[in-house]
Amino acid sequence: MSFLEIDNLRKEFGGLTAVDGISLTVEEGEFITVVGPSGCGKSTTLLNVAGLQTPTAGTIRLRGQDLTDLPAYERDIGVVFQDYALFPHKTVGENIGFGLKMRGVDSEQRKSRVEEMLEIISLEGYAEMYPHECSGGEQQRVAVARALAFDPDLVLMDEPLSNLDKELRHSMRNELKRIQRETGVTTIYVTHNQTEALSMGDRLAVLNDGQVEQFGDPKNAYQNPETPFVAGFLGQSSRLDGVYSDSPGPQIETTSGVTFDVTPQEQVGDGDDVALFLRNELVGFATGDADPTNTFEGVVDEVDYQGRDVVYLVEVPELDSVVEVSGKRKHGGTDVLEKGASVSISIAPEDVIYTPLEGQVRTAEAASV
């Protein structure tokens, strides 16, 4: 029995199906990240687990107890919302201690626990301040402390960093992981930010159209996507379709008639239609004496200068496609290619990512890894 079991969860709103048979299992102490495009069902799933919405079908079990029809206030679950939802008329200490007060904990015990939580979130001395006197990052930590103060079995976080600027978001990402490791609380973290999802999670669930496309190790999801959606959603890449063959291969012949040498994989067999992805950080510019394998001539169509990095859109007539290439700018140099420059691009066979063209959405058994 897993710590948390979501079994064939379905949620409908009138004629709209927001969650379409999601099944996931979570082990105690894990930090699970859930990522996907807007409208994929990630926040709806979280709200159903929290008890703030009622599933149309399916079951939710925590420590073996069926929570499906249990009111939110009877679930031992803490929630951190996107807008923090702090009480503006209450002090930081009162906000953190709110869940304890609702559970009948006496004032002395509440005070002690609030002080403990303030130390954990590195906001000692903030107990008498009000939310409007705190920065965005401080308010976010207060919201986390409130969710943790009553020692819940499970904490759910719904886009908690989306209102912060880039630098603060990065530092708070590390802070949240530190707090989770220190407390050991099982956490499900919903985000649309790929970097957060990949860097924070012990395991990663990728959702699409209300279903689980892939669930498991974040590194494996990025390097070995199981469906075209996962391959295209995680990272930046250019997609080509083709047919895989074992002989004289392994290789893929694209719809434009070009052949890529690749490395074999178990989920694809001879003659299968596949989607091929060229990750921009794995495509490079080739020199005249480079290995001609998977090398193509092109012209720089657009230059996206980003300071440290430069991203090029290279038109490759042979592929009948525009390929995105990520390059590093030498410090103090002037080596940024100009629009219209003739270039050769290449990618190693082991760096070519491909999946069955008709990728199957993960089943309940596959999701419960």
C-alpha positions, 0 to 999 in steps of 0.5 A: 500500500502506497502512502497516497493513491489516486485511482482513476480520478475523473472530474467533469464540469458540465460537458468539460472533462478536466481530469480524465482517469488520472492514477498516481501513487506517492510514497511517504516523504516524497516530493512530487512535481506535477507539470503540464500546459494550462488546462491539463488538469494539474490544479484540478487534481490537486483541488480534488485531493485537498477536498476542495472539489468532489471527483466525478469518479475515482478514489483518493486514499491516504494511508489507506483511508478513503478520502474521496467523499471526506470534507476538506476540514477532516483531511490532514492536508495542508495547502499552499495556494498561488496567491498565498491566501494569507489573512490580511487582518491577522499577524504572521504568527496568527496566520501560521497558528490558524490551523492549530487554533482550529484544531483546539491547540492551546495558546502556549502550544500554538506560540511554541509551534509558531516560533518553531515554524518561524525558525524553519522558514528563517523569519524569526522575529516576524510573529507580530508583523502583518502580511502587508509588511512582508515581501512577496518571498516572505509571504510565500514562506509564511503560507508554507509555514501555515500549511506545515504548522499542524503537522499534516500528513500531506502538503499540496502546493499550487503554483506557489512561486508564480507571483515572484520575480525570476531571482526570488523564484530561484532562491525560493525554489531552493528554500522550499526544498530545504524546508521539505527535506528538514520536515520530511513532509510528503509534498505534491507541487504543481507548476507550469515551470519546467525548470522547477518541475525537473529540479525539485521533484523526486519524481515528475508527473507530466499531464496532458488533456487530463491524463498522465503522459509520463510519471517517474524520474525527472532526468529520465522523463527529459532524456527518455520521453515516452510520448511525442507530447512529453518529448516536445513539452520538456525542453526546446526542440525541433520535431520531424516525423519519420519511419524507424528501421533496423537495417542498415540502421538503426536509423530514421528516414524522415518525411523529407527523405533524409536519414538520421543515424540513431541508437536503438530503443526498446519501445520502437521496432522496425517499420514503426512511425516515429516522432524525432526531436532535435533538442536545441542544446544537443544540436551543434555547428559543425566544422569542415573536418567534422564527422558527416553523420547527421550533418546538414547545411543551412542558413541562419534565419533568426538570431535570438541574443540572450546575453550569455546564450544565443539561440539560432533558428536555422533553415535547413532545406534538406530537412524541409524544416527550421531547426533551433540551435543553442550556442554559447557566446564567448566572453567579451567576444563578437562571435555571434552569427549574423542572420543569413550566415551559411552554417552546417549543423550536426547531432550525434546519433545518441542525442537524437530523441524519438518516440512512437508516433502514436505514443500511448498515455500511461496506464494506471500500472505504468504510472504507479512506478 
